[in-house]
């Protein structure tokens, strides 16, 4: 199954669990300086707004960033970061618990690219293979990453080389995950 399809299933699964847990659509604090197409503004009440992930009308693309860094990113990264606007998604799997990162709006997608640039430049300075972070773990300095070349999903400590390959394919990794409502 393709990355975008599995990610959509996880996003839908999280939304359904949130509704079942709270009895209503998920709420988030509305920030006028950080609006998102995910927000249902007609629901705005006392600073809180209902939200749901939305499929982007024009897919986000990290190809120009890869070109600027003189790299080739594994194609699965565009499907992961470019298909939806969403808040981060907590998931669990036999590998552990993670928070999959997503872009909340177009400005967040731009900020994400700046953070990826910083990460790649750090990896170069340390003479390590390039990776892109895709999620957070319960450990503060342990990242879920994607190897830019192979597409392996790995665990790596900040400033270190990946130390554990979880799967050789992002879609396969996502298939092992179950969305979890943790709020």
C-alpha positions, 0 to 999 in steps of 0.5 A, a space after each residue: 500500500 502507498 504511503 499516502 493511503 496508509 497515512 490517510 488511514 492512520 489520520 482517519 483512525 485517530 480522528 475516529 478515536 478522538 470523536 469516540 473518546 470525547 464525544 465531539 470533533 477534536 478541539 485545538 486552541 485557535 491561534 490567529 497567527 497560525 491558521 490552518 485549513 484543518 480548522 472548522 472556524 464555524 465551531 470557534 468557541 472560547 478560543 477553541 476550534 474543531 479540527 480535522 486533517 485535510 488532504 492538500 489540493 496541491 501536494 507539498 514537494 520537497 524536491 527543490 529542497 533536496 536539489 538545494 542540498 544537492 541530495 536526492 530524497 527518497 520519494 516516500 518523504 513527499 507522500 508523508 509530508 506533502 499529502 495532508 495538513 494535520 496536527 501531529 499523530 500519536 501512534 503505537 506499534 510493536 516498535 514503540 510509541 511515536 508521534 508522527 510529524 505533520 505540517 499544520 499549514 503552508 507556513 509550517 511546511 516551510 518551517 519543516 523544510 528549514 528544520 530538515 535543512 538544519 538536520 541535513 547540515 548537521 549530519 554533513 558536519 558530523 560526516 553521517 549519512 543524510 536522514 530526515 526526521 519523521 517522528 518523535 519518540 518518548 525519549 527526548 533525543 531519540 528520533 524516528 527518521 527516514 534514510 534519504 537514500 534507502 528509505 529505511 525507517 530508523 531510530 537515531 539519537 540526535 547527532 548520531 548515526 541511525 542505530 536501528 532499522 525498523 523497516 525498509 519501507 515507510 508504508 510498511 512501517 505505517 502499516 504496523 502503526 495504530 493511531 492512538 488518542 492520547 490527549 
